[in-house]
Amino acid sequence: MWRDAGSLSKISAGFIAVLVGYSSSAVIIFQAAEAVGATPAQISSWLWALGVGMGVTSIGLSLYYKNPILTAWSTPGAALMVTSLAGLSVNQAIGAFLVSSLLITLCGVAGWMDKLIRIMPQSVASAMLAGILLQFGLGLFQAMQTQLSLILIMLLVFVVVKPFAPRYIILLTLLVGIGMSFQLDLLKLDAVQLQLAMPVWTTPEFSLASVIGVALPLFVVTMASQNMPGVAALHGNGYRPPISPLITSTGLIGVILAPFGGFAFNLSAITAAICMGKEADPNPATRYWAAVWGGVFYFITGLLGATVVGLFSAFPKELVLAIAGLALLGTIANSLTAALAKTEDREVAMITFLVTASGFSVLGIGSAFWGLLLGFIIHWWNGHRTASVVKRANT
């Protein structure tokens, strides 16, 4: 088992997944913490809790189920907190985190997610996943507007070298991108300082305002906008671990780490997809090691806290957009293929895909949930209508 662990393709996939996750949304964590007046030590503790929690769950769940199960913090949850935490104390915020994680744990124990997934059409779930990932494919080319030469070189390396070294193409492209960024003076390494993060206990306080205004919305967006796409990513790539234990595990780690700033943990969709592609490992049975390495890098980022965030921030955003887009090309293609496989489901799949890709938000809940909901309703209606026609024809 262990001899499958150390290939460069798996290590680089795990690293890129963590790089994309932190580079795209770590700044939101700082904004959320600052909204409640957290001290620098408490902000560092939040980063420690998130890194350690994601590391422990990613490593443990991937090894136990031998599936590439990468967890993440709730990015839409963090964005929601930037505005909803205003007027609350740090202690009340921690209390809200604890309540939200308890609700996630309850959802896992009760098996609600398993029941939902069993009735969800594969075409709708795959279309939702494709819609979520589309922005990263587009981001690869949108980045050309500001760094044309960097993106063209990375794209050229990807296209030319991939036939000869498909397992290492993402790592090679990343290294070329870093080298080009250095040549173009785009790396901002002067702000990186070595600093270990330490956990800081904050005693939770509970209030009706924090539960209604923060805990419940955080629970809803984490389940709808994060865990549901995370399950779709697993199923879309052929992995079928039991879902309830996964949800329970992320909820429990949230309960444990909430007093230190671990606000919400969930299954990852976008970064996990990087660990599920052929570029990570041509053998689907051993791709889980890429997620294990992602967990290792999560753990390291947690221990180093703001240092690693600063390091990831040193990379130009165009580099991150390009490597994410290239790493997810295969997953986007596979998701669209699965979504459009059945002729009778193509219309509902396209509606789901477009709604999800639109990025709109209602009631603080992102487009992934609304795309899935609308797709499910239309799919059910089409099936009901067809059954009615057949029944009338037979009578």
C-alpha positions in Angstrom: 0.0 0.0 0.0 2.7 2.5 1.0 4.7 2.0 -2.2 1.9 3.7 -4.1 2.1 6.8 -1.9 5.2 8.6 -3.0 4.8 9.4 -6.7 5.4 13.0 -7.7 2.1 13.2 -9.6 0.2 12.4 -6.4 2.3 14.8 -4.3 1.9 17.6 -6.8 -1.8 17.1 -7.1 -2.2 17.3 -3.3 0.0 20.5 -3.3 -1.9 22.1 -6.1 -5.2 21.4 -4.5 -4.1 23.1 -1.3 -2.5 26.0 -3.2 -5.8 26.6 -5.1 -7.9 26.4 -1.9 -5.7 28.8 0.1 -4.9 31.2 -2.7 -8.6 31.6 -3.7 -10.2 32.2 -0.4 -7.8 32.5 2.6 -8.2 36.3 2.6 -11.9 35.8 3.4 -10.9 34.1 6.6 -8.9 37.2 7.7 -11.9 39.4 6.8 -14.3 37.2 8.8 -12.0 37.2 11.8 -11.5 40.9 11.7 -15.3 41.5 11.5 -15.6 40.3 15.2 -12.4 42.0 16.3 -10.2 38.9 16.6 -6.7 39.5 17.8 -3.7 38.5 15.6 -3.2 35.5 17.9 -6.8 34.4 17.5 -6.6 34.8 13.7 -3.5 32.6 13.7 -5.4 30.1 15.8 -8.3 30.1 13.3 -5.8 29.2 10.5 -4.2 26.6 12.8 -7.7 25.0 13.5 -8.7 25.0 9.8 -5.4 23.5 8.6 -5.2 20.8 11.3 -8.9 19.9 10.9 -8.8 19.6 7.1 -5.5 17.7 7.4 -6.8 15.2 9.9 -10.0 14.5 8.1 -8.5 14.4 4.6 -5.8 11.9 5.7 -8.0 9.8 7.9 -11.0 9.5 5.6 -8.9 8.9 2.5 -6.9 6.2 4.1 -9.9 4.5 5.7 -12.1 4.4 2.6 -9.3 4.4 0.1 -11.1 7.1 -1.9 -9.7 10.6 -2.7 -11.7 12.4 0.0 -10.4 15.9 0.5 -12.1 18.2 2.9 -12.1 22.0 3.0 -13.4 25.0 5.0 -16.7 26.4 3.9 -15.8 29.2 1.6 -19.4 30.5 1.1 -19.8 30.2 4.8 -16.7 32.4 5.4 -18.0 34.9 2.9 -21.4 34.9 4.7 -19.6 35.5 8.0 -17.8 38.6 6.7 -21.2 40.5 6.9 -23.2 38.4 9.4 -20.6 38.5 12.2 -20.7 42.3 12.4 -21.9 43.4 15.9 -21.1 40.0 17.5 -18.2 39.3 19.9 -15.5 36.7 19.2 -17.1 34.5 21.9 -20.5 34.7 20.3 -19.0 33.9 16.9 -17.4 30.8 18.3 -20.7 29.8 19.9 -22.3 30.0 16.4 -19.5 27.9 14.9 -20.2 25.2 17.6 -23.9 25.2 16.9 -23.4 24.9 13.2 -21.0 22.0 13.5 -23.4 20.2 15.9 -26.1 20.6 13.2 -23.8 19.2 10.5 -23.0 16.2 12.8 -26.7 15.6 13.4 -27.3 15.7 9.6 -24.6 13.0 9.2 -25.9 10.8 12.0 -29.5 11.0 10.8 -28.4 10.0 7.2 -30.3 12.9 5.6 -27.6 13.4 2.9 -27.5 9.7 1.9 -31.3 9.8 1.4 -31.1 12.9 -0.8 -28.2 11.5 -2.9 -30.1 8.2 -3.6 -32.9 10.1 -5.4 -30.7 12.6 -7.2 -30.3 11.8 -11.0 -26.7 11.3 -12.1 -27.2 13.7 -15.1 -28.3 16.5 -12.8 -25.5 15.9 -10.2 -22.8 15.8 -13.0 -24.2 19.0 -14.6 -24.0 20.8 -11.3 -20.4 19.7 -10.9 -19.5 20.9 -14.4 -21.2 24.2 -13.7 -19.2 24.7 -10.5 -15.9 23.9 -12.3 -16.6 25.9 -15.4 -15.4 29.2 -13.8 -11.9 27.6 -13.3 -11.7 26.5 -17.0 -12.7 30.0 -18.1 -10.3 31.6 -15.5 -7.4 29.9 -17.4 -8.1 32.1 -20.4 -9.4 35.2 -18.7 -6.0 35.4 -17.0 -4.5 36.1 -20.4 -5.9 39.6 -20.3 -3.3 40.5 -17.6 -0.5 38.0 -18.1 -0.6 36.8 -21.7 3.0 35.5 -21.9 2.8 33.6 -18.6 -0.4 31.8 -19.5 0.7 31.1 -23.1 4.0 29.5 -21.9 2.1 27.3 -19.3 -0.5 26.3 -21.9 2.2 25.5 -24.5 4.1 23.3 -21.9 0.8 21.5 -21.0 -0.2 20.7 -24.6 3.3 19.8 -25.9 4.6 17.8 -22.9 1.5 16.0 -21.8 1.6 13.2 -24.4 5.1 12.3 -23.1 4.7 12.8 -19.3 0.9 12.8 -18.5 1.4 11.9 -14.8 3.7 14.8 -14.2 2.3 17.4 -16.5 0.6 19.5 -13.8 3.8 19.6 -11.7 6.0 20.5 -14.7 3.5 23.2 -15.8 3.5 24.6 -12.3 7.3 24.7 -12.1 7.5 26.4 -15.5 4.9 28.9 -14.3 6.8 29.7 -11.1 10.0 30.1 -13.2 8.3 32.4 -15.6 6.8 34.4 -12.7 10.2 34.9 -11.2 11.6 36.0 -14.6 8.7 38.5 -14.9 9.2 39.7 -11.3 5.7 38.6 -10.3 6.6 36.7 -7.2 6.1 38.7 -3.9 8.3 36.8 -1.5 9.4 39.8 0.5 6.3 39.7 2.7 6.8 36.1 3.7 7.9 35.6 7.3 8.4 32.3 9.2 5.9 32.1 12.0 4.4 29.1 13.8 0.7 29.2 14.6 -0.5 28.3 18.1 -4.1 27.3 19.2 -5.9 29.9 21.3 -9.0 28.7 23.2 -12.0 31.1 23.1 -14.9 30.2 25.4 -18.1 30.0 23.3 -21.1 32.2 24.2 -24.6 31.6 22.9 -27.3 34.1 21.9 -30.4 34.0 19.8 -29.0 36.5 17.4 -25.8 34.5 16.8 -27.7 31.2 16.3 -30.3 32.6 13.9 -28.0 35.1 12.2 -24.9 33.0 11.9 -25.2 29.4 12.9 -28.2 28.4 10.9 -27.1 30.2 7.7 -23.6 28.8 8.0 -25.1 25.3 8.4 -27.4 25.7 5.4 -24.7 27.1 3.0 -22.2 24.5 4.1 -24.5 21.6 3.4 -26.1 23.0 0.2 -23.2 24.8 -1.4 -20.3 22.6 -0.3 -21.2 19.1 0.9 -23.7 18.4 -2.0 -21.2 19.4 -4.7 -18.5 17.4 -2.8 -20.6 14.3 -3.0 -21.3 15.0 -6.6 -17.6 15.2 -7.3 -17.0 11.8 -5.6 -19.8 10.1 -7.5 -19.0 11.8 -10.8 -15.5 10.3 -10.6 -16.7 6.8 -9.8 -16.2 6.8 -6.0 -19.1 5.7 -3.7 -18.0 5.9 -0.1 -20.8 6.0 2.5 -21.8 9.6 2.8 -23.2 9.8 6.3 -19.9 8.9 8.1 -18.1 11.6 6.0 -20.6 14.3 7.0 -20.5 13.1 10.6 -16.7 13.3 10.6 -16.5 16.8 9.3 -19.2 17.9 11.8 -17.4 16.3 14.7 -14.0 17.8 13.9 -15.8 21.2 13.7 -17.3 20.6 17.2 -13.8 19.9 18.5 -12.0 22.7 16.8 -14.7 25.4 16.9 -13.4 27.0 20.2 -10.1 27.5 18.4 -11.6 29.1 15.3 -12.5 26.1 13.1 -15.8 27.5 11.9 -17.0 24.8 9.4 -15.6 21.8 7.6 -17.1 20.0 4.6 -16.4 17.8 1.7 -14.4 19.6 -1.1 -15.6 19.6 -4.7 -13.2 21.9 -6.6 -9.9 21.1 -4.9 -10.9 17.4 -4.5 -11.5 17.2 -8.2 -7.8 18.0 -8.8 -6.9 14.8 -6.8 -9.4 12.7 -8.7 -8.2 13.2 -12.3 -5.9 11.1 -14.4 -3.1 13.6 -14.0 -3.0 12.7 -10.3 -2.7 9.0 -11.0 -3.8 6.9 -14.0 -5.1 4.2 -11.6 -8.3 5.3 -9.9 -7.8 2.8 -7.1 -4.7 4.6 -5.8 -5.7 8.2 -6.4 -6.6 8.5 -2.8 -3.0 9.1 -2.0 -3.2 12.5 -3.8 -5.9 13.5 -1.2 -3.7 12.1 1.6 -0.9 14.3 0.4 -3.3 17.2 0.3 -4.1 16.5 3.9 -0.4 16.5 4.7 0.0 19.9 3.1 -3.1 21.1 4.9 -1.6 20.0 8.2 1.6 21.9 7.4 -0.3 25.0 6.5 -2.1 24.8 9.8 1.1 24.6 11.8 2.7 27.5 9.9 -0.5 29.6 9.8 0.0 33.0 8.3 3.4 32.1 6.9 2.0 29.6 4.4 -0.9 31.9 3.6 1.7 34.6 2.8 3.7 32.2 0.7 0.7 31.2 -1.4 -0.2 34.8 -1.7 3.2 35.5 -3.2 2.2 33.6 -6.3 0.5 35.8 -9.0 -3.2 35.2 -9.2 -2.9 34.4 -12.9 -0.5 31.5 -12.1 -3.1 30.1 -9.6 -6.0 30.5 -12.1 -4.0 28.9 -14.9 -2.8 25.8 -12.9 -6.3 25.3 -11.5 -7.9 25.5 -14.9 -5.4 23.1 -16.5 -5.7 20.6 -13.6 -9.5 20.6 -13.8 -9.9 20.3 -17.6 -10.3 16.6 -17.5 -12.9 16.7 -14.7 -14.9 19.3 -16.5 -15.0 17.2 -19.7 -15.9 14.0 -17.8 -18.7 15.8 -15.9 -20.2 17.3 -19.1 -20.0 13.9 -20.8 -21.9 12.2 -17.9 -24.4 15.0 -17.8 -25.3 14.7 -21.5 -25.0 11.0 -21.9 -28.8 10.4 -21.9 -30.6 12.1 -24.7 -33.8 12.5 -22.7 -31.9 14.2 -19.9 -29.9 16.7 -21.9 -32.3 19.7 -21.6 -32.5 19.4 -17.8 -28.8 18.8 -17.6 -28.1 22.0 -19.6 -30.5 24.0 -17.4 -28.7 22.7 -14.2 -25.3 23.5 -15.8 -26.2 27.0 -16.8 -27.9 27.9 -13.5 -25.0 26.6 -11.5 -22.4 28.3 -13.8 -24.2 31.7 -13.5 -22.9 32.1 -10.0 -26.0 33.9 -8.7 -27.0 33.8 -5.0 -30.4 33.9 -3.3 -30.9 34.0 0.5 -27.1 33.7 0.9 -27.2 30.3 -0.8 -25.0 29.9 -4.0 -26.0 28.8 -7.5 -24.9 25.2 -7.0 -27.8 24.5 -4.7 -30.3 26.3 -6.9 -29.1 24.5 -10.0 -29.4 21.2 -8.3 -32.8 22.0 -6.9 -34.2 23.2 -10.2 -32.7 20.3 -12.1 -34.2 17.8 -9.7 -37.7 19.4 -9.9 -37.6 19.5 -13.8 -36.3 15.9 -13.9 -39.1 14.8 -11.6 -41.7 16.6 -13.6 -40.5 15.2 -16.9 -40.6 11.7 -15.4 -44.1 12.2 -13.9 -45.4 13.6 -17.2 -44.0 10.7 -19.2 -45.4 8.2 -16.7 -48.8 9.8 -17.0 -48.7 9.7 -20.8 -47.8 6.0 -20.7 -50.5 5.2 -18.2 -53.2 7.0 -20.4 -52.0 5.1 -23.4 -52.4 1.8 -21.7 -55.9 2.5 -20.5 
